[in-house]
Amino acid sequence: MLDDFESSHNLLIEKYPHDGPAWSFKFKHPVDGVGQIEVEKSGEDTILVRWSWWIDDYDTSTRFLKYPPPKKVGMEHGEVRNALEKALEEILRWKKDELAPYKAPYPWSKRCSKEQFLKSYERFPELKK
């Protein structure tokens, strides 16, 4: 079911990123930046769904971000799929000026060049609605 969600919207799926307990679905946001939906098992019969949108500014080492509180849903196929679709719809409704700035603890330029930084975004696919 999660693979079906990924393929129907042309998302990049990352299973257990950073060895964590979640799967994430990422895409190039049609406005700018990256949209993400995460799914994590939360108990025997519930899943936690998190969603966010961010835009990074390399020159100021600032991430502009929006992420509402996570939602717990049952593990029934239809309920999970519905929660994922609603999260995606919500991300796409948000306006750029709703994103809050978060300054990186160190300049991104110390980690990589601007060219390398921008190239890292090429791995995110265009969203299919």
C-alpha positions as a Markdown table, in Angstrom:
| # | Residue | x | y | z |
|---|---|---|---|---|
| 1 | Met | 0.0 | 0.0 | 0.0 |
| 2 | Leu | 2.8 | 2.4 | 0.8 |
| 3 | Asp | 4.6 | 1.5 | -2.5 |
| 4 | Asp | 1.3 | 2.2 | -4.3 |
| 5 | Phe | 1.1 | 5.7 | -2.8 |
| 6 | Glu | 4.7 | 6.3 | -3.8 |
| 7 | Ser | 4.2 | 5.3 | -7.4 |
| 8 | Ser | 0.8 | 7.0 | -7.9 |
| 9 | His | 2.4 | 10.4 | -7.0 |
| 10 | Asn | 5.9 | 9.8 | -8.3 |
| 11 | Leu | 7.5 | 10.2 | -4.9 |
| 12 | Leu | 11.0 | 9.3 | -3.6 |
| 13 | Ile | 10.6 | 6.7 | -0.9 |
| 14 | Glu | 13.2 | 6.3 | 1.7 |
| 15 | Lys | 12.7 | 3.2 | 3.9 |
| 16 | Tyr | 14.1 | 3.6 | 7.4 |
| 17 | Pro | 16.2 | 6.8 | 6.8 |
| 18 | His | 19.1 | 7.2 | 9.2 |
| 19 | Asp | 18.2 | 3.7 | 10.6 |
| 20 | Gly | 15.0 | 5.2 | 12.1 |
| 21 | Pro | 11.6 | 3.5 | 12.5 |
| 22 | Ala | 9.9 | 5.5 | 9.6 |
| 23 | Trp | 9.4 | 5.6 | 5.9 |
| 24 | Ser | 9.5 | 8.9 | 4.2 |
| 25 | Phe | 8.0 | 10.1 | 0.9 |
| 26 | Lys | 9.7 | 13.2 | -0.7 |
| 27 | Phe | 9.1 | 15.3 | -3.7 |
| 28 | Lys | 10.0 | 18.6 | -5.3 |
| 29 | His | 7.3 | 21.0 | -4.1 |
| 30 | Pro | 5.7 | 22.7 | -7.1 |
| 31 | Val | 6.4 | 26.2 | -5.6 |
| 32 | Asp | 9.9 | 25.5 | -4.3 |
| 33 | Gly | 11.8 | 23.3 | -1.9 |
| 34 | Val | 10.9 | 19.8 | -0.8 |
| 35 | Gly | 7.6 | 18.2 | 0.5 |
| 36 | Gln | 7.8 | 15.2 | 2.8 |
| 37 | Ile | 5.4 | 12.8 | 4.4 |
| 38 | Glu | 6.6 | 10.3 | 7.0 |
| 39 | Val | 5.0 | 7.1 | 8.3 |
| 40 | Glu | 6.1 | 5.5 | 11.5 |
| 41 | Lys | 4.6 | 2.5 | 13.4 |
| 42 | Ser | 3.3 | 3.8 | 16.7 |
| 43 | Gly | 2.2 | 0.9 | 18.8 |
| 44 | Glu | 0.5 | -2.4 | 17.8 |
| 45 | Asp | -2.3 | -0.9 | 15.8 |
| 46 | Thr | -1.5 | 2.7 | 15.0 |
| 47 | Ile | 0.7 | 4.7 | 12.7 |
| 48 | Leu | 2.0 | 8.2 | 13.1 |
| 49 | Val | 1.9 | 10.4 | 10.0 |
| 50 | Arg | 4.0 | 13.5 | 9.8 |
| 51 | Trp | 4.2 | 16.0 | 7.0 |
| 52 | Ser | 6.3 | 19.0 | 6.2 |
| 53 | Trp | 7.5 | 21.4 | 3.5 |
| 54 | Trp | 10.8 | 23.2 | 3.6 |
| 55 | Ile | 12.8 | 25.6 | 1.4 |
| 56 | Asp | 16.5 | 26.0 | 2.1 |
| 57 | Asp | 18.4 | 29.2 | 1.5 |
| 58 | Tyr | 22.1 | 28.3 | 1.1 |
| 59 | Asp | 23.4 | 31.8 | 1.4 |
| 60 | Thr | 21.9 | 32.4 | 4.8 |
| 61 | Ser | 22.0 | 28.8 | 6.0 |
| 62 | Thr | 18.3 | 29.0 | 6.8 |
| 63 | Arg | 15.6 | 26.4 | 6.4 |
| 64 | Phe | 12.1 | 27.8 | 6.0 |
| 65 | Leu | 9.8 | 25.1 | 7.3 |
| 66 | Lys | 6.3 | 24.1 | 8.2 |
| 67 | Tyr | 5.3 | 21.0 | 10.0 |
| 68 | Pro | 2.1 | 20.5 | 11.9 |
| 69 | Pro | 1.7 | 18.1 | 14.8 |
| 70 | Pro | 1.7 | 14.4 | 13.7 |
| 71 | Lys | -1.5 | 12.5 | 13.3 |
| 72 | Lys | -2.2 | 9.0 | 14.7 |
| 73 | Val | -4.2 | 6.7 | 12.5 |
| 74 | Gly | -5.2 | 3.1 | 12.6 |
| 75 | Met | -3.3 | 0.6 | 10.5 |
| 76 | Glu | -6.2 | -0.3 | 8.2 |
| 77 | His | -5.3 | 0.1 | 4.6 |
| 78 | Gly | -8.0 | 2.7 | 3.7 |
| 79 | Glu | -7.4 | 4.8 | 6.8 |
| 80 | Val | -3.6 | 5.0 | 6.2 |
| 81 | Arg | -4.0 | 5.8 | 2.5 |
| 82 | Asn | -6.6 | 8.5 | 3.3 |
| 83 | Ala | -4.3 | 10.1 | 5.9 |
| 84 | Leu | -1.4 | 10.1 | 3.3 |
| 85 | Glu | -3.6 | 11.7 | 0.6 |
| 86 | Lys | -4.9 | 14.4 | 3.1 |
| 87 | Ala | -1.3 | 15.2 | 4.2 |
| 88 | Leu | -0.2 | 15.6 | 0.6 |
| 89 | Glu | -3.2 | 17.9 | -0.2 |
| 90 | Glu | -2.5 | 20.0 | 2.9 |
| 91 | Ile | 1.2 | 20.5 | 1.9 |
| 92 | Leu | 0.1 | 21.7 | -1.5 |
| 93 | Arg | -2.4 | 24.2 | 0.0 |
| 94 | Trp | 0.2 | 25.9 | 2.2 |
| 95 | Lys | 1.5 | 29.3 | 1.2 |
| 96 | Lys | 5.2 | 30.1 | 1.1 |
| 97 | Asp | 4.8 | 32.8 | 3.7 |
| 98 | Glu | 3.5 | 30.2 | 6.2 |
| 99 | Leu | 7.0 | 28.7 | 6.5 |
| 100 | Ala | 9.0 | 29.6 | 9.6 |
| 101 | Pro | 12.8 | 30.3 | 9.4 |
| 102 | Tyr | 15.2 | 28.0 | 11.3 |
| 103 | Lys | 18.9 | 29.0 | 11.2 |
| 104 | Ala | 21.4 | 26.2 | 10.8 |
| 105 | Pro | 23.9 | 25.8 | 13.7 |
| 106 | Tyr | 26.8 | 26.3 | 11.3 |
| 107 | Pro | 27.1 | 27.8 | 7.8 |
| 108 | Trp | 26.3 | 25.3 | 5.1 |
| 109 | Ser | 29.2 | 26.6 | 3.1 |
| 110 | Lys | 31.5 | 24.9 | 5.5 |
| 111 | Arg | 30.0 | 21.5 | 4.5 |
| 112 | Cys | 29.7 | 21.9 | 0.7 |
| 113 | Ser | 29.7 | 24.3 | -2.1 |
| 114 | Lys | 26.5 | 26.0 | -3.3 |
| 115 | Glu | 26.7 | 24.0 | -6.5 |
| 116 | Gln | 26.9 | 20.7 | -4.5 |
| 117 | Phe | 24.1 | 21.9 | -2.3 |
| 118 | Leu | 21.8 | 22.7 | -5.2 |
| 119 | Lys | 22.7 | 19.4 | -6.9 |
| 120 | Ser | 21.5 | 17.4 | -3.9 |
| 121 | Tyr | 18.0 | 18.5 | -4.7 |
| 122 | Glu | 18.0 | 16.9 | -8.1 |
| 123 | Arg | 17.2 | 13.5 | -6.6 |
| 124 | Phe | 13.7 | 14.7 | -5.6 |
| 125 | Pro | 11.1 | 13.8 | -8.3 |
| 126 | Glu | 8.5 | 16.1 | -9.7 |
| 127 | Leu | 5.1 | 15.4 | -8.1 |
| 128 | Lys | 2.4 | 13.7 | -10.0 |
| 129 | Lys | -1.0 | 14.7 | -8.7 |
